[in-house]
């Protein structure tokens, strides 16, 4: 008990010191975003060329812009979007360095794996969106082109709308794949339990399909591509919580045995 108290006493600091530390961490985050934005602005055309590859693969070779400033703002959004992705590890590390001094040693060991898993899971979800979900959705949506009642329908997507479409998929799938991290953190904080998650499984399945219906086009294939991984990730979170519960039980039993031995 005295070690825990000493650990907390060593991490205490006046409010002004906390505010100064927060300002310093925010400045580091802003500097990382600004520097990343400058680099991404230089390569914005190359990044956008990468984002339009699914459109080219779907057979659409034309993008238009209907407003004079639209192409410029698309380039700004692309640079900012890429800058946030690149600078996220720096932002996460600065957040960790600000929060970590106020945590117990056990809490640090418990939270650090979640922090490391977050960018990996987000990247996994965004990759699935880019390589699987977006091409399938584009093939479905562009399939309405052709002759209808003697009138030729042709898709002429605008740059801004296409970028919003792609970003919705990337962020939607990336955020959805963070579900295990969120559920395990909620369980760690005592907000939910594994039994409650098991009991709410049917509602989670309905919620997964509802989220997929909002984040994807109205074709069944795209919705299943998001809903099914969400359900699987929900089950993986339950399994992960089961392992962490067993680990905590072993640690508690070891601590009790050590206290009795003393």
VENUR-V925446 format. One record per residue. N is the residue number from 1. PHI is phi in degrees with one decimal (999 if undefined). Layout:
N:PHI
N:PHI
//
This chain:
1:999
2:-65.2
3:-65.4
4:-64.9
5:-64.1
6:-62.1
7:-62.7
8:-69.3
9:-62.7
10:-67.8
11:-93.3
12:-73.3
13:-154.1
14:-60.9
15:-58.4
16:-61.5
17:-65.2
18:-64.3
19:-65.0
20:-65.0
21:-66.6
22:-62.5
23:-61.7
24:-64.9
25:-66.6
26:-64.5
27:-64.5
28:-62.3
29:-65.3
30:-62.9
31:-63.0
32:-64.0
33:-67.1
34:-64.7
35:-63.6
36:-64.5
37:-63.4
38:-61.1
39:-67.4
40:-68.3
41:-63.1
42:-65.6
43:-104.3
44:-60.7
45:-64.4
46:-66.2
47:-66.4
48:-66.3
49:-62.0
50:-68.0
51:-68.9
52:-89.3
53:-59.9
54:-60.5
55:-67.7
56:-64.1
57:-64.5
58:-81.6
59:96.8
60:-96.2
61:-115.0
62:-131.4
63:-124.1
64:-117.9
65:-133.9
66:-96.5
67:-124.1
68:-61.4
69:-93.1
70:-64.3
71:-62.5
72:-65.1
73:-69.3
74:-63.1
75:-65.0
76:-64.1
77:-63.9
78:-62.3
79:-63.7
80:-68.4
81:-58.4
82:-68.1
83:-64.0
84:-65.8
85:-66.2
86:-70.4
87:-84.6
88:-58.1
89:-58.6
90:-66.7
91:-63.1
92:-63.1
93:-67.3
94:-65.8
95:-62.5
96:-63.6
97:-66.7
98:-79.0
99:-85.9
100:-56.4
101:-60.7
102:-92.4
103:-106.8
104:-69.0
105:-62.4
106:-66.5
107:-66.0
108:-63.3
109:-65.4
110:-77.3
111:-84.9
112:-60.3
113:-59.9
114:-65.2
115:-64.1
116:-73.1
117:-76.9
118:-58.6
119:-64.7
120:-67.1
121:-66.9
122:-62.6
123:-64.5
124:-63.6
125:-65.9
126:-64.7
127:-65.6
128:-64.0
129:-64.1
130:-70.2
131:-90.8
132:-122.9
133:-70.5
134:-62.7
135:-58.1
136:-65.5
137:-65.1
138:-66.7
139:-61.3
140:-68.8
141:-71.2
142:-79.8
143:-71.2
144:-82.9
145:-70.4
146:133.7
147:-88.7
148:-130.5
149:61.3
150:85.8
151:-107.7
152:-87.7
153:-96.7
154:-134.2
155:-80.8
156:-129.2
157:-68.2
158:-82.6
159:-59.7
160:-63.7
161:-68.2
162:-66.0
163:-63.2
164:-62.5
165:-60.6
166:-66.7
167:-64.9
168:-61.6
169:-67.2
170:-62.5
171:-70.8
172:-63.2
173:-68.2
174:-61.5
175:-67.5
176:-63.5
177:-75.4
178:-86.8
179:-55.8
180:-60.5
181:-61.9
182:-62.2
183:-65.4
184:-70.0
185:-67.9
186:-63.3
187:-69.0
188:-64.3
189:-81.6
190:84.1
191:-79.6
192:-130.0
193:-122.5
194:-63.5
195:-63.0
196:-65.4
197:-65.8
198:-65.6
199:-66.7
200:-94.6
201:-59.3
202:-65.0
203:-70.8
204:-65.2
205:-65.0
206:-62.4
207:-63.0
208:-62.2
209:-71.5
210:-66.3
211:-62.7
212:-63.5
213:-66.5
214:-79.6
215:-89.2
216:-122.7
217:-62.5
218:-77.4
219:-85.8
220:-65.2
221:-60.0
222:-64.4
223:-66.6
224:-66.8
225:-63.2
226:-97.1
227:-67.1
228:-64.2
229:-60.1
230:-62.6
231:-64.7
232:-63.1
233:-64.7
234:-62.4
235:-67.4
236:-63.8
237:-63.7
238:-63.1
239:-64.5
240:-62.3
241:-65.5
242:-61.5
243:-65.0
244:-66.7
245:-64.1
246:-63.9
247:-64.5
248:-65.3
249:-64.6
250:-65.0
251:-64.5
252:-64.8
253:-63.2
254:-64.7
255:-65.7
256:-65.0
257:-63.2
258:-66.3
259:-67.6
260:-67.9
261:-67.5
262:-73.2
//
